[in-house]
């Protein structure tokens, strides 16, 4: 045997698994298809890496089994993540909504923590390693990979598949884990892009395009959930944190509601303005809350040039519906090229929630994004990656 375990995928989950295995005296070899480990870590948060969220719990994850991750999050908590990185000189700085970024450092420093520890423990990270075959042996696995035209065969008693999901194929993402699962009759929960911008086509396309670059704080909702953060207008539709969040819960053909003025009541504001200065134009009132460009764009729907005192009841109803109940029916999304994560994946019923070991194939473990566990935007998916890597390492 070449090692106690072979880990396929040197992303967040694989790297944490290798480090934690090292603490336990286990020898592992990581095989990474990219030129460097931690490719997705390096681009996260614009290179700053939102590495966890102080409020992470099972509540912020989508899965066919919403209780599945509770065991992993009990074994490896947010405090464990914070403490782990603090030990290696990375202090968390909260940006917003519990999101922690490395203070004074960046994503490269996060990856460096793992590569340094792996080096200290003698854990090998072999990059440019394209796995071609996995064979079952009587007591373990035989993994064949190709590197620069040369094939190498490794053997180990245990195998970890932590190859991520389908998003950002230009960063090396593949369907490796899903193909392996299907080949061995493991169930797959239907996959789709998540945390992804939404596209608008048809008669409203030009209206959204003219606002490209404008950002507005909103409440975005559907029948299932709501999020309050900024939305960003683009030349092809909508993006920004609130849109990325709702995209994970959106299904093609559904509409979403956008409250353009959360925490305010536009009708009450109009009534107050009527009492104090009825000559105020609707446009001037709206300019207090939006950029002039955005207010002008609302002129497609609203009588901006009218004084508030002259507004009819039907016009006030129109204003209320436009501001608080702005309905949008996206045509689609920007796909895996622009998605941050994948929804769906290997059915969690196929693995033990306590160990992440396959129920059908002994000594095989799945972790990270390839499983049907999808977190919200804001460090949640990293917390799942760290936790699943830790859990697997305890059983190698």
C-alpha positions in Angstrom: 0.0 0.0 0.0 1.3 3.5 -0.9 -0.7 5.2 1.9 -3.5 4.8 4.4 -5.8 6.7 2.1 -5.9 8.3 -1.3 -7.8 11.6 -1.5 -9.0 12.6 -5.0 -9.4 16.4 -5.0 -7.2 18.9 -3.2 -9.9 21.5 -2.7 -11.3 22.7 0.7 -12.6 19.3 1.8 -9.6 17.3 0.6 -7.0 19.6 2.1 -8.7 19.7 5.5 -9.1 15.9 5.4 -5.3 15.5 4.7 -4.4 17.8 7.5 -6.6 16.2 10.0 -5.4 12.8 9.0 -1.9 14.0 9.5 -2.8 15.0 13.1 -3.9 11.4 13.6 -0.7 9.9 12.2 -2.3 8.8 9.0 -0.4 9.0 5.7 -2.5 10.2 2.7 -1.8 11.1 -0.9 -3.9 13.8 -2.5 -4.5 13.8 -6.3 -5.4 17.1 -7.8 -6.3 17.6 -11.5 -5.3 21.3 -11.4 -1.8 22.7 -11.5 -2.2 23.9 -7.9 -4.2 22.8 -4.9 -7.2 24.9 -3.6 -8.2 26.4 -7.0 -11.7 27.3 -5.9 -10.4 28.6 -2.6 -8.1 31.0 -4.4 -10.8 32.7 -6.4 -13.4 32.8 -3.7 -14.5 36.2 -2.4 -12.6 37.9 -5.2 -9.4 36.3 -3.9 -10.1 37.3 -0.3 -11.9 34.0 0.7 -15.0 34.2 2.9 -13.8 31.1 4.8 -16.7 30.5 7.2 -19.8 32.1 8.7 -20.3 32.7 12.4 -24.0 31.7 12.1 -23.5 28.5 10.1 -26.0 25.8 11.0 -28.1 23.2 9.2 -30.7 25.9 8.6 -28.7 27.5 5.8 -28.3 24.4 3.7 -30.4 22.8 0.9 -30.6 19.0 0.8 -33.2 16.3 0.2 -32.3 15.4 3.8 -32.1 18.7 5.7 -30.9 16.9 8.9 -28.0 15.2 7.3 -25.2 17.7 8.1 -26.1 18.1 11.8 -23.8 15.3 12.8 -20.8 16.8 10.9 -21.5 20.3 12.3 -21.5 18.8 15.8 -18.2 17.1 15.2 -16.6 20.2 13.6 -18.1 23.5 14.6 -17.7 27.1 13.4 -15.6 27.7 16.5 -13.4 24.8 15.5 -12.8 26.5 12.1 -12.1 29.8 13.7 -9.7 28.3 16.2 -7.9 26.2 13.5 -7.1 29.2 11.4 -6.2 31.4 14.4 -3.6 28.7 15.4 -1.9 29.4 12.0 -2.1 33.1 12.2 -5.4 33.9 10.4 -7.8 36.1 12.4 -11.3 36.4 11.1 -12.7 39.8 10.2 -16.5 40.0 9.9 -17.7 41.8 6.8 -21.4 41.4 7.0 -24.1 38.9 8.1 -21.5 36.8 9.9 -19.2 36.3 7.0 -15.6 35.9 8.1 -12.6 36.9 5.9 -8.9 36.6 6.9 -8.0 39.9 8.4 -5.0 41.5 6.5 -4.6 38.3 4.5 -6.2 36.6 1.5 -7.2 33.3 -0.1 -3.5 32.4 -0.9 -2.8 32.5 2.9 -5.7 30.1 3.5 -4.3 27.6 1.0 -0.8 28.1 2.4 -2.0 27.0 5.8 -2.9 23.6 4.4 0.1 23.1 2.1 2.5 24.0 4.9 0.8 21.5 7.3 0.7 18.8 4.6 4.4 19.3 4.0 5.2 19.1 7.8 3.3 15.8 8.0 4.7 14.4 4.8 1.3 14.3 3.1 1.9 14.3 -0.6 -0.1 16.6 -2.9 0.3 15.5 -6.5 -1.0 18.1 -8.9 -1.7 17.7 -12.7 -3.0 14.3 -11.7 -5.9 13.2 -13.9 -7.5 10.1 -12.4 -8.3 7.6 -15.1 -9.5 4.5 -13.2 -10.5 3.3 -9.7 -10.4 -0.5 -9.2 -11.6 -2.4 -6.1 -9.1 -4.7 -4.4 -9.7 -7.3 -1.8 -8.5 -4.9 0.9 -8.6 -1.5 -0.6 -8.5 0.5 -3.8 -6.2 0.8 -6.8 -6.2 4.3 -8.4 -4.6 4.9 -11.8 -3.8 8.5 -12.7 -2.1 10.2 -15.6 0.4 13.0 -15.3 2.2 14.5 -18.3 1.5 11.5 -20.3 2.7 9.0 -17.7 0.4 6.7 -15.9 0.9 5.8 -12.2 -0.9 3.3 -10.0 -1.5 3.9 -6.3 -3.0 1.6 -3.7 -4.5 2.3 -0.3 -6.9 0.8 2.1 -9.3 3.8 2.0 -10.4 6.2 -0.7 -11.9 9.7 -0.4 -13.6 11.4 -3.3 -13.7 15.2 -2.7 -13.7 16.4 -6.3 -16.3 19.2 -5.9 -19.3 19.9 -8.1 -19.9 21.1 -11.7 -19.5 24.9 -11.3 -16.7 26.9 -13.0 -15.4 24.2 -15.4 -12.5 26.5 -16.4 -11.2 26.0 -12.9 -11.0 22.3 -13.5 -14.5 21.3 -12.2 -15.7 18.0 -13.6 -18.5 15.5 -13.0 -16.0 12.9 -11.8 -17.8 12.1 -8.5 -21.2 11.9 -10.2 -19.9 9.6 -12.9 -18.3 7.4 -10.4 -21.5 7.3 -8.3 -23.7 6.4 -11.3 -21.3 3.7 -12.4 -21.6 2.0 -9.1 -25.4 2.5 -8.8 -25.4 5.2 -6.2 -28.4 7.5 -6.3 -28.0 11.1 -7.5 -30.3 14.0 -6.5 -30.9 16.1 -9.7 -28.2 18.7 -10.1 -28.4 22.3 -11.1 -26.4 25.6 -10.9 -26.9 27.4 -7.6 -25.8 30.8 -6.2 -26.0 31.9 -9.9 -27.1 35.1 -11.7 -30.5 35.0 -13.4 -31.2 36.0 -16.9 -34.0 38.2 -18.3 -35.2 38.0 -21.9 -38.2 39.3 -23.8 -40.0 42.6 -23.6 -38.3 43.6 -20.3 -34.8 42.8 -21.4 -33.9 46.3 -22.5 -35.2 47.8 -19.2 -32.9 45.7 -17.1 -30.0 46.2 -19.5 -30.2 50.0 -19.3 -29.7 49.7 -15.5 -26.6 47.6 -15.8 -24.2 48.4 -13.0 -26.9 49.8 -10.6 -27.2 48.1 -7.2 -30.3 48.4 -5.0 -30.8 47.0 -1.4 -34.0 44.8 -1.7 -35.9 42.0 -0.2 -36.1 39.2 -2.8 -38.5 36.4 -2.1 -40.5 33.5 -3.5 -43.1 31.3 -1.8 -40.4 29.4 0.1 -37.9 31.9 1.4 -36.7 35.6 1.3 -33.4 37.3 1.5 -32.5 41.0 2.2 -29.3 42.1 0.4 -28.3 44.0 -2.6 -29.4 43.1 -6.2 -27.2 44.1 -9.1 -28.7 44.9 -12.5 -26.7 43.6 -15.5 -26.9 43.8 -19.2 -28.4 40.3 -19.2 -30.5 40.3 -16.1 -29.9 40.2 -12.3 -27.1 39.4 -10.0 -25.9 40.5 -6.6 -26.0 38.7 -3.2 -29.9 38.6 -2.9 -30.3 37.2 -6.4 -27.6 34.6 -5.9 -29.2 33.5 -2.7 -32.7 33.1 -4.2 -31.4 31.4 -7.3 -30.7 28.2 -5.2 -34.4 28.1 -4.4 -35.7 29.2 -7.9 -37.0 26.8 -10.5 -37.4 27.6 -14.2 -40.8 29.1 -14.9 -41.3 30.6 -11.5 -41.5 34.3 -10.7 -39.7 36.0 -7.8 -40.9 39.1 -5.9 -38.6 42.1 -5.3 -39.4 44.5 -2.6 -37.5 47.6 -3.7 -38.0 49.4 -0.4 -37.9 46.9 2.5 -38.5 48.3 6.1 -40.4 51.3 4.6 -44.0 51.7 3.6 -44.2 53.7 0.4 -47.9 54.5 0.9 -47.2 55.9 4.4 -44.3 57.9 2.9 -46.7 59.3 0.3 -49.3 60.2 2.9 -46.7 62.0 5.1 -45.4 63.9 2.1 -48.9 65.0 1.2 -49.4 66.5 4.6 -46.1 68.3 4.7 -45.4 69.2 1.1 -47.9 68.0 -1.5 -46.1 69.7 -4.3 -43.2 67.3 -4.1 -42.9 65.4 -7.3 -43.0 61.6 -7.1 -39.5 61.5 -8.7 -38.0 63.7 -6.0 -39.5 61.5 -3.3 -38.1 58.4 -4.9 -34.7 60.1 -5.4 -34.3 60.0 -1.6 -34.0 56.2 -1.8 -32.6 55.5 -5.2 -30.1 56.8 -7.7 -31.5 59.2 -10.2 -30.9 56.7 -12.9 -32.9 54.1 -11.1 -35.7 56.5 -10.4 -35.8 57.6 -14.0 -36.1 53.9 -15.1 -39.1 53.5 -12.8 -40.7 56.1 -15.0 -41.6 53.3 -17.4 -44.2 52.2 -14.7 -44.9 55.3 -12.5 -46.1 58.9 -13.0 -42.8 60.4 -11.8 -43.7 64.0 -12.9 -46.8 64.2 -10.8 -46.9 66.0 -7.4 -47.7 63.5 -4.6 -50.9 65.5 -3.7 -52.2 64.9 -7.3 -51.8 61.1 -7.2 -55.0 59.1 -7.6 -55.9 56.0 -5.6 -55.2 53.8 -8.6 -51.8 55.5 -9.1 -50.9 55.0 -5.4 -51.9 51.3 -5.7 -49.6 51.1 -8.8 -46.7 52.7 -6.9 -47.2 50.3 -4.0 -47.3 47.3 -6.3 -44.2 48.5 -8.2 -42.1 49.4 -5.2 -43.1 46.5 -2.8 -44.2 43.8 -5.2 -42.0 44.1 -8.3 -42.5 40.7 -10.0 -39.8 39.2 -12.2 -39.9 36.0 -14.1 -36.4 35.0 -15.0 -35.8 33.2 -18.3 -33.0 31.1 -16.9 -29.7 31.3 -15.2 -26.0 31.9 -16.3 -25.2 28.2 -15.9 -22.3 26.4 -14.3 -19.7 28.9 -15.8 -21.0 31.6 -13.4 -22.5 29.5 -10.6 -20.6 29.4 -7.3 -21.9 26.0 -6.2 -24.0 23.0 -7.4 -27.4 22.1 -6.1 -28.1 18.4 -5.7 -25.4 15.7 -6.0 -24.8 12.2 -4.5 -27.8 11.3 -2.4 -26.9 11.7 1.3 -28.8 8.4 2.0 -25.9 6.7 0.3 -23.5 7.7 3.1 -23.4 7.6 6.8 -24.0 11.0 8.3 -21.6 10.2 11.2 -18.6 9.1 9.1 -19.5 10.1 5.4 -18.5 6.5 4.5 -20.4 4.9 1.6 -23.1 2.5 2.8 -22.6 0.2 -0.2 -18.8 0.4 -0.7 -16.8 0.0 2.5 -13.8 2.3 3.1 -15.0 4.8 0.4 -15.9 8.3 1.6 -17.5 11.3 -0.1 -17.1 14.9 1.1 -17.7 18.5 0.1 -19.8 19.7 -2.8 -20.2 16.4 -4.6 -22.8 15.4 -2.0 -26.4 16.8 -2.0 -25.5 19.6 0.5 -25.7 23.2 -0.8 -25.1 26.2 1.5 -26.2 29.8 1.2 -23.8 32.5 0.0 -21.5 33.8 2.7 -19.0 31.2 3.8 -21.5 28.4 4.5 -20.2 26.0 1.8 -16.6 26.3 3.1 -17.8 25.4 6.6 -19.4 22.3 5.2 -16.1 21.5 3.3 -14.0 21.9 6.4 -16.5 19.9 8.5 -16.8 17.0 6.0 -13.0 16.8 5.6 -12.6 16.6 9.4 -15.2 13.9 9.8 -13.8 11.7 7.1 -10.2 12.0 8.5 -11.4 10.6 11.8 -12.2 7.3 10.1 -9.2 6.8 7.8 
